Amino acid sequence: MPMTYAQLVAAVQDYTQNTFDTTTINTMIKQAEQRIYNTVQIANLRKNVTGVLSTGNKYLACPEDFLSTYSLAIYPYNATTATGTSGQKTIVVASTTGIAVGQQVTGTNIGTNAMVRSINSTTITLTVANSGTVNGAVVFQGDYLYLLNKDVNFVREAYPLSAEVAEPKHYAIFGPQSANVNELSFILGPTPNANYYAELHDHHMAGR
């Protein structure tokens, strides 16, 4: 059975063996509600945010309303330009850097759910035909990789040299950013060897 406001006030005063004025008790109730709301992991306090990891940079900023992490995933991407003929399953790209078989391909007139089937020099064979003439920006996206949460000391000891780059495997919550002492960062190990998109599924602060 739900407790009424009067019953709650009486219970608090009985428990603390003290009497509070209305302003004080209302402040206590509001602070308790806020703490419970931010502590209980309800679906409304979950959200997804994306960011970008750059080659050679092992840090990623946390969102301003960040409280805790459910998961942190990365996936490789490469943006380049391409040309292709409508109805054909091939495109010619300006650069194959970062492109691999199995990656998803998107862009104007690239077929729906197209993926890289094979690579021959700068010619990319896709799994589906182009829906129209391709002439412009194309993005290649790799599979999601979910990183393992570790302590900072683990990341520092396992990957002591920032200059040694590879596909990240682990992350830790690092101290405040140098640009903003009130906000946290993630530290990744090893240091990213390419550009990656990052997708954070997190528990965020209510009202921010």
Residue pairs with C-beta under 8 A, 6 or more apart in sequence:
3 11
8 29
9 20
9 25
12 20
12 25
12 28
12 29
13 19
13 20
13 25
20 28
34 206
37 45
37 206
38 45
38 67
38 205
38 206
41 203
45 67
45 203
45 204
45 206
46 70
46 201
46 202
46 203
46 204
47 201
47 202
47 204
48 199
48 200
48 201
48 202
49 63
49 199
49 200
49 202
50 197
50 198
50 199
50 200
51 60
51 61
51 197
51 198
51 200
52 195
52 196
52 197
52 198
53 60
53 74
53 168
53 188
53 192
53 195
53 196
53 197
53 198
54 192
54 195
55 165
55 192
55 193
55 194
55 195
56 162
56 163
56 165
56 191
56 192
57 191
57 192
58 159
58 162
58 187
58 188
58 189
58 190
58 191
58 192
59 174
59 185
59 186
59 187
59 188
60 171
60 185
60 186
60 188
60 198
61 177
61 183
61 185
61 186
62 173
62 183
62 184
62 185
62 186
62 200
63 200
63 202
63 204
64 183
64 208
65 204
65 205
65 208
66 184
66 202
66 204
66 205
67 202
67 203
67 204
67 205
68 202
68 203
69 149
69 173
69 200
69 201
69 202
69 203
70 201
70 202
70 203
71 146
71 200
71 201
72 146
72 147
72 149
72 171
72 186
72 198
72 199
72 200
72 201
73 144
73 145
73 146
73 147
73 198
73 199
73 201
74 144
74 145
74 147
74 168
74 192
74 196
74 197
74 198
74 199
75 141
75 142
75 143
75 144
75 145
75 196
75 197
75 199
76 98
76 100
76 103
76 141
76 142
76 167
76 194
76 195
76 196
77 98
77 139
77 140
77 141
77 142
77 195
77 196
77 197
78 97
78 98
78 99
78 139
78 140
78 194
78 195
79 137
79 138
79 139
79 140
80 93
80 94
80 95
80 97
80 99
80 137
80 138
80 140
81 93
81 94
81 136
81 137
81 138
82 91
82 92
82 93
82 94
82 107
82 124
82 134
82 135
82 136
82 138
83 91
83 92
83 134
83 135
84 90
84 91
84 92
84 109
84 110
84 130
84 133
84 134
84 135
85 130
85 133
85 134
86 109
86 130
86 131
86 132
86 133
87 129
87 130
88 129
88 130
89 117
89 125
89 126
89 127
89 128
89 129
89 130
90 123
90 124
90 125
90 126
91 105
91 110
91 123
91 124
91 126
91 130
91 134
91 138
92 122
92 123
92 124
93 99
93 122
93 124
93 138
94 122
95 122
96 119
96 121
96 122
96 124
98 140
98 194
98 195
99 116
99 119
99 124
99 140
100 116
100 119
100 140
100 142
101 116
101 117
101 118
101 119
102 115
102 116
102 142
102 143
103 115
103 116
103 140
103 141
103 142
104 113
104 114
104 115
104 140
104 141
104 142
105 114
105 115
105 116
105 124
105 126
105 138
105 139
105 140
105 141
106 114
106 138
106 139
106 141
107 134
107 136
107 137
107 138
107 139
108 132
108 134
108 135
108 136
108 137
109 130
109 131
109 132
109 133
109 134
110 126
110 130
110 131
110 134
110 138
111 126
111 128
111 129
111 130
111 131
112 128
112 131
113 127
113 128
114 126
114 127
114 128
115 126
115 127
116 124
116 125
116 126
116 127
116 140
117 125
117 126
117 127
118 124
118 125
119 125
141 197
144 199
145 167
145 168
147 168
147 169
147 170
147 171
147 188
148 169
148 170
148 171
149 170
149 171
149 172
150 158
150 170
150 171
150 172
150 189
151 172
152 172
152 173
152 174
152 187
154 170
154 172
154 189
155 170
155 171
155 172
155 187
155 188
155 189
158 170
158 189
159 189
159 190
159 191
162 191
163 191
164 190
164 191
165 190
165 191
165 192
165 193
166 190
166 191
166 193
167 190
167 192
167 193
167 194
168 188
168 189
168 190
168 191
168 192
168 196
169 189
169 190
170 188
170 189
171 186
171 187
171 188
171 189
172 186
172 187
172 189
173 184
173 185
173 186
174 184
174 185
174 186
174 187
175 184
175 185
176 182
176 183
176 184
176 185
177 183
177 184
177 185
